[in-house]
């Protein structure tokens, strides 16, 4: 059993494995009182006035208590982050890292701006960890890129992947979790999907082109499709040869 888990872990792509490891280590460390969550949460005043810039990163690593909700999000992280990195972003590790960086930036910006808007500032002030939102963003992007895959929710009913974020949002509301957290992930995911997939098809321009300095951090190998052996191609038609 241990060997199987080890093999499963080693076969994960680098970004998924790194993020999953950091999230589990951070959450367990907080549960054992080795790390204090008060040193991790997003606090704009501490970031700007006390230069505690690490909070911009660490708030994406802590997934609260070690409960059923934590297991659900670790499953989502291990599954959908891995699927994206291995399929949609295969051979494009830098682009995948940039997607996560874009999502984290959008989520942080929404929370900071929301905290300055009257009537809703109190709701945004309660969002001090964005780890669940970033995970939900990956689920949303995957569902947009694989909309026709058939899925089942706890064996109760089936649906296509395009509705997965909404099913999970409904489940969060039923169990009493904050809908804001999932909605933020959907907003960030839709922003990425529109700018990366929809907008380029409309205009021919790609605004989310990965910067060169990020590409230099990753040595992506080109994906080469193997050509089947012993394949014979038919000769061109006689009419084409005569022409």
PEZIFEN-V56495 format. One record per backbone hydrogen bond with DSSP energy under -0.5 kcal/mol. CO is the residue of the C=O (numbers start at 1). NH is the residue of the N-H. Records with the same first field share a line. If there is no record, write none. Layout:
CO = NH + NH
//
This chain:
1 = 5
2 = 6
3 = 7
4 = 8
5 = 9
6 = 10
7 = 11
9 = 12
13 = 17
14 = 18
15 = 19
16 = 20
17 = 21
18 = 22
19 = 23
20 = 24
21 = 25
22 = 26
23 = 27
24 = 28
25 = 29
26 = 30
27 = 31
28 = 32
29 = 34 + 35
30 = 33
35 = 37
36 = 39
37 = 40 + 41
41 = 43
43 = 47
44 = 48
45 = 49 + 50
46 = 50 + 52
51 = 53
52 = 55
53 = 56
54 = 57 + 58
55 = 59
57 = 60
58 = 61 + 62
59 = 130 + 131
61 = 63
65 = 67
67 = 71
68 = 72
69 = 73
70 = 74
71 = 75
72 = 76
73 = 77
74 = 78
75 = 79
76 = 80 + 81
77 = 81 + 82
79 = 83
80 = 84
81 = 85
82 = 86
83 = 87 + 88
84 = 89
87 = 90
89 = 92
92 = 96
93 = 97
94 = 98
95 = 99
96 = 100
97 = 101
98 = 102
99 = 103
100 = 104
101 = 105
102 = 106
103 = 107
104 = 108
105 = 109
106 = 110
107 = 111
108 = 112
109 = 113
110 = 114
111 = 115
113 = 116
114 = 117
117 = 120 + 121
120 = 124
121 = 125
122 = 126
123 = 126
124 = 127
126 = 128
128 = 42
130 = 134
131 = 135
132 = 136
133 = 137
134 = 138
135 = 139
136 = 140
137 = 141
138 = 142
139 = 143
140 = 144
141 = 145
142 = 146
144 = 147
146 = 149
147 = 162
149 = 161
151 = 159
152 = 154
153 = 156 + 157
157 = 153
159 = 151
160 = 163
161 = 164
163 = 167
164 = 168
165 = 169
166 = 170
167 = 171
168 = 172
169 = 173
170 = 174
171 = 175
172 = 177
173 = 176
178 = 182
179 = 183
180 = 184
181 = 185
182 = 186
183 = 187
184 = 188
185 = 189
186 = 190
187 = 191
188 = 192
189 = 193
190 = 194
191 = 195
192 = 196
193 = 197 + 198
194 = 199
197 = 201
198 = 202
199 = 203
200 = 204
205 = 207
206 = 209
211 = 215
212 = 216
214 = 217
215 = 218
218 = 220
222 = 224
223 = 225
224 = 226
228 = 231
230 = 232
237 = 241
238 = 242
239 = 243
//
